Amino acid sequence: MPDQDGWDLLVGREDLTATEVRPAAPAPLRPGQVRLAAERFSLTAITATYARLGESELPFFDAFPGPEGRGRVPAWGYARVEESRHPDIAEGTRCFGFLPLSTHVVLTVSPTAGGFADTTAERDYLHPWYRRYLSAGEPDDLDDHRVLLRPLYPASFALAEFLGGAAPSRTVLVTSASSKTAVGMAALLADRDDITTVGITSSRSLPSVRELGHYDRLLAYEDLSRAEVSGPAVLVDFTGQAERLSSVYERFGTVLEDALLVGYTHPGAQIEPPRGLSGPEPWIFFTPSEEERFAEKEGAQAYRSRYRAAEERFVRDAPSWLTVDRRSGPEALAGAYRALMAGEVPARSGIVATPR
């Protein structure tokens, strides 16, 4: 039977920091549908990115519609099939996938080799990557670290593939170098003799990022005006913040050959890059499309096998540097979301929230 005490975390479409927890009554299922009960969410920079892109050309607020003027921010997490009206999807099945910050979500589904796919019409505009729900084992000691890193690591891996193939013998400048996706990418590039990674982060984050040992050099934003790098260089920007992007261009624009926009980690992030940059025009690195391209070139099975092995190594190492900040209940989840949007989550910490 469905849980009668369900709720949605709603945010203001015009004020992303305004939150409201609203009760949500369970609707009856139609044939072919399942009701997922959320077990745990990861709240990371990618969650903030979805919120900031909520009204963009890729409108994430349309994925799980909310009431007028409100949105349900998507996140990634573990869930169980609480109720099923699909003959091939068993109740109790645990999965990992794209979820609203709510206790429950109803999906129309189709079984796949690794789990099931969401075929709900209102989400057809999303890349299949977001509509794939993978079967998951029972929780283990790495479950919290896995839920934090699994949504982020595909971008880390795809970026390393792109930079390793398209930009050998170059310098890679990485803004928001303390972000988990940037750390994952830098760890993969650390053994490349033909690529020099230069991480750029806040002065307060420098010591903790330096301890990781993944970057060849580290710079503080405050020191950019005096810094030197050898070209040619590629910029990988995770901040989405116009002032910081402009400052990198002002200092290193003459040696930049490419600029990739990957995330929007900064509280002041803007969807559109600033105009008049003196260098290559930045472009959005859309992980699902790039991943699809690499898999087609190499062969899906070979690419997935390499990816899974790399992700497992990264997750197993994560407890040595990544602290889990656990939150429980709707109000704690709302507070965690606001802290995330305000940029108050330490770089080497990650929030895992449970609905109860």
C-alpha positions in Angstrom: 0.0 0.0 0.0 1.3 3.5 -0.7 2.5 5.7 2.1 -0.3 8.2 3.1 2.2 10.7 4.6 4.0 11.6 1.4 5.3 15.1 0.7 7.0 17.3 -2.0 9.8 19.8 -1.4 8.8 22.8 -3.5 11.0 25.7 -4.5 10.0 29.1 -5.9 10.6 29.3 -9.7 11.5 33.0 -9.3 13.3 32.6 -6.0 15.2 29.4 -5.9 16.0 29.8 -2.2 12.3 29.8 -1.2 11.3 26.4 0.0 8.0 24.8 1.1 7.2 21.2 2.2 3.7 20.4 1.0 1.8 17.1 1.7 1.2 14.9 -1.4 -1.6 12.5 -1.5 -0.9 9.2 -3.5 -2.7 8.9 -6.8 -3.9 5.5 -8.0 -1.7 3.8 -10.5 -2.6 3.0 -14.1 -1.5 -0.2 -15.8 2.2 -0.1 -16.7 3.0 2.3 -13.8 5.1 2.0 -10.7 5.3 4.1 -7.6 8.8 4.7 -6.3 9.5 5.5 -2.6 12.7 7.5 -2.2 15.3 6.0 0.1 18.1 8.6 0.0 19.1 11.5 -2.2 22.4 13.1 -2.9 22.5 16.9 -2.8 25.5 18.1 -4.8 26.5 20.8 -7.3 24.5 18.9 -9.9 21.3 19.4 -7.9 22.0 23.1 -7.8 22.7 23.1 -11.5 19.3 21.5 -12.2 17.6 24.2 -10.1 19.4 27.0 -11.9 18.6 25.4 -15.3 14.9 25.0 -14.2 13.6 27.6 -16.6 16.3 27.2 -19.3 16.2 25.6 -22.8 16.6 22.4 -20.9 13.8 23.1 -18.3 14.4 20.7 -15.4 11.4 22.1 -13.6 9.2 20.4 -16.3 10.6 17.0 -15.5 8.5 16.6 -12.3 5.9 19.5 -12.5 4.9 21.4 -9.4 2.0 23.7 -8.7 1.8 27.2 -10.2 4.9 29.2 -9.4 6.6 26.3 -7.7 9.0 23.6 -8.9 10.3 20.2 -7.8 14.0 20.1 -8.2 15.4 16.8 -9.5 18.1 14.9 -7.8 19.7 11.5 -8.0 19.2 8.8 -5.5 18.1 5.3 -4.5 14.4 4.3 -4.4 12.3 1.2 -4.1 9.2 0.1 -6.0 6.6 0.5 -3.4 3.7 -0.4 -5.7 3.6 -1.8 -9.2 1.1 -2.3 -11.9 3.6 -3.5 -14.4 3.8 -7.4 -14.6 7.6 -7.4 -15.0 8.5 -4.9 -12.3 8.4 -6.4 -8.8 7.4 -4.5 -5.7 10.5 -4.1 -3.4 12.9 -3.7 -6.3 15.7 -1.2 -5.5 16.9 1.1 -8.1 19.1 4.2 -8.7 17.9 7.0 -10.8 16.5 10.5 -11.4 14.1 11.5 -8.7 12.2 14.7 -7.5 12.9 15.9 -4.0 9.8 14.1 -2.8 8.9 11.0 -0.9 7.4 9.4 -4.0 7.2 9.6 -7.8 5.0 7.7 -10.2 6.5 6.5 -13.5 5.3 4.7 -16.5 8.0 2.2 -17.2 9.4 -0.4 -19.6 11.8 -3.1 -18.5 15.4 -3.0 -19.7 18.4 -5.3 -19.4 19.8 -3.3 -16.4 16.5 -2.2 -14.7 13.8 -0.2 -16.4 13.2 3.0 -18.4 10.8 5.8 -17.6 8.5 6.2 -20.7 6.3 8.9 -19.1 5.3 11.3 -21.9 6.0 14.5 -20.0 9.7 13.6 -19.7 10.2 12.6 -23.4 12.2 15.8 -23.9 14.9 14.5 -21.5 17.9 12.6 -22.8 17.4 8.8 -22.2 20.3 9.1 -19.7 17.8 10.8 -17.3 15.1 8.2 -17.8 17.2 5.1 -17.0 16.7 3.4 -13.6 19.4 0.9 -12.8 18.8 -2.1 -10.5 20.7 -1.7 -7.3 21.8 -4.1 -4.6 21.0 -3.7 -0.9 22.8 -0.9 1.0 26.4 -1.4 2.0 29.1 0.6 3.7 29.8 2.6 0.6 26.1 3.3 -0.2 26.3 7.0 0.9 29.5 7.7 -1.0 28.1 5.9 -4.1 24.9 7.9 -4.1 27.0 11.1 -3.9 29.5 10.3 -6.6 27.5 8.2 -9.1 25.6 11.2 -10.5 28.8 13.2 -10.9 31.4 10.7 -12.0 30.1 10.3 -15.6 31.0 13.9 -16.3 34.5 13.4 -14.7 35.1 10.3 -16.9 33.7 11.9 -20.1 35.8 15.0 -19.6 38.9 13.0 -19.0 38.2 11.1 -22.2 37.6 14.3 -24.2 40.7 16.1 -22.8 42.9 13.1 -23.3 41.9 12.6 -26.9 41.3 16.2 -28.1 43.8 18.1 -26.0 47.1 16.2 -25.6 50.2 18.1 -24.6 48.2 20.9 -23.2 47.4 22.7 -20.0 43.9 22.2 -18.5 42.7 25.1 -16.4 40.0 23.9 -13.9 37.8 26.4 -12.1 36.0 25.3 -8.9 38.8 22.8 -8.6 37.4 21.6 -5.2 34.1 20.4 -6.7 33.7 16.6 -6.7 33.3 16.4 -10.5 36.5 18.4 -11.0 38.3 16.2 -8.4 37.2 13.1 -10.2 38.4 14.4 -13.6 41.7 15.6 -12.1 42.3 12.1 -10.5 41.9 10.5 -14.0 44.3 13.0 -15.6 46.9 12.8 -12.9 48.9 10.0 -14.6 48.9 11.8 -17.9 52.4 13.1 -18.6 51.2 15.1 -21.6 48.5 17.1 -19.7 49.2 19.6 -17.0 46.2 20.3 -14.7 46.0 23.7 -13.0 43.2 23.9 -10.4 41.7 27.2 -9.6 39.8 27.5 -6.3 39.2 29.8 -3.4 42.0 30.5 -1.0 40.2 28.8 1.8 39.9 25.6 -0.2 43.5 25.5 -1.3 44.9 23.4 1.6 42.2 20.7 1.3 42.5 20.5 -2.5 46.3 20.3 -2.2 46.0 17.4 0.1 44.3 15.3 -2.6 47.4 15.5 -4.8 45.5 15.3 -8.1 46.5 18.7 -9.6 49.9 19.6 -11.0 49.4 23.2 -9.8 46.9 25.1 -7.8 45.9 28.8 -7.9 43.6 30.9 -5.8 41.2 33.2 -7.7 42.7 36.1 -5.8 46.1 35.3 -7.4 45.1 35.0 -11.0 46.4 38.5 -12.0 50.0 37.4 -11.1 49.8 33.8 -12.4 51.5 32.4 -15.5 50.5 29.3 -17.5 52.1 27.9 -20.6 49.8 27.4 -23.6 48.0 26.0 -25.4 45.4 25.7 -22.7 41.8 24.4 -22.3 39.5 25.9 -19.7 37.0 23.6 -17.9 34.6 25.8 -16.0 32.5 24.4 -13.2 31.4 27.7 -11.6 29.0 29.2 -14.2 29.9 32.6 -12.5 30.5 35.4 -15.0 33.0 37.3 -12.9 35.3 34.3 -12.3 35.0 33.2 -15.9 35.9 36.7 -17.1 38.9 36.9 -14.8 40.3 33.6 -16.2 39.8 35.0 -19.8 41.4 38.3 -18.9 44.5 36.6 -17.7 44.8 33.5 -19.9 42.6 34.3 -22.9 45.6 34.6 -25.3 46.6 31.0 -24.6 43.1 29.5 -24.5 42.2 27.2 -27.4 38.9 25.9 -26.0 36.5 26.5 -23.1 34.0 24.0 -21.7 31.1 24.9 -19.5 30.3 22.0 -17.2 28.4 23.1 -14.1 27.0 26.0 -12.1 28.5 25.5 -8.6 28.7 29.2 -7.6 25.7 30.8 -5.9 25.9 33.6 -8.4 26.0 31.3 -11.4 24.4 32.5 -14.7 23.2 30.3 -17.5 24.6 32.6 -20.2 28.3 33.2 -20.3 29.5 36.9 -20.3 29.8 38.7 -23.6 32.9 40.0 -25.1 35.3 37.4 -23.8 38.7 37.7 -25.5 39.2 34.1 -26.5 37.4 31.1 -27.7 33.6 31.0 -27.2 32.7 28.8 -24.3 30.4 25.8 -25.1 28.3 23.6 -22.9 29.8 20.1 -22.3 26.6 18.0 -22.1 27.8 14.7 -20.5 25.0 12.4 -21.8 25.7 13.3 -25.5 29.5 13.1 -25.1 29.2 9.8 -23.3 27.0 8.5 -26.0 29.5 9.5 -28.7 32.4 7.8 -26.9 30.4 4.6 -26.4 29.5 4.5 -30.0 33.1 5.0 -31.1 34.6 2.4 -28.7 31.7 0.1 -28.4 29.1 0.4 -25.6 30.2 -2.7 -23.7 33.9 -1.7 -23.7 33.2 1.9 -22.7 30.8 0.9 -19.9 33.2 -1.7 -18.6 36.1 0.8 -18.3 33.7 3.4 -16.8 32.4 1.0 -14.1 35.9 -0.1 -13.1 37.0 3.6 -12.8 33.9 4.6 -10.8 34.3 1.7 -8.4 37.9 2.7 -7.7 36.9 6.3 -7.1 34.0 5.3 -4.8 36.2 3.0 -2.8 38.8 5.7 -2.3 36.2 8.3 -1.4 35.9 7.7 2.4 39.6 8.8 2.7 38.7 12.4 1.6 34.9 12.8 1.4 32.8 13.2 4.5 29.1 12.4 4.4 26.7 14.9 6.0 23.5 12.9 6.7 20.2 14.7 7.0 16.7 13.1 7.7 13.2 14.4 7.3 11.6 17.1 5.1 12.7 20.1 7.0 16.3 18.9 7.2 16.2 18.3 3.5 14.9 21.8 2.8 17.7 23.2 5.0 20.3 21.2 3.2 19.0 22.4 -0.2 19.2 26.0 0.9 22.7 25.5 2.2 23.6 24.0 -1.1 22.2 26.9 -3.1 24.0 29.3 -0.8 27.4 27.6 -1.4 27.7 26.6 2.2 28.6 22.9 1.8 32.3 22.3 2.3 34.1 21.0 -0.7 35.1 17.7 1.0 31.7 17.1 2.4 28.5 15.8 0.7 24.9 15.8 1.8 22.9 12.6 1.8 19.3 13.1 2.8 16.7 10.5 3.7 12.9 11.4 3.5 12.3 10.0 7.0 
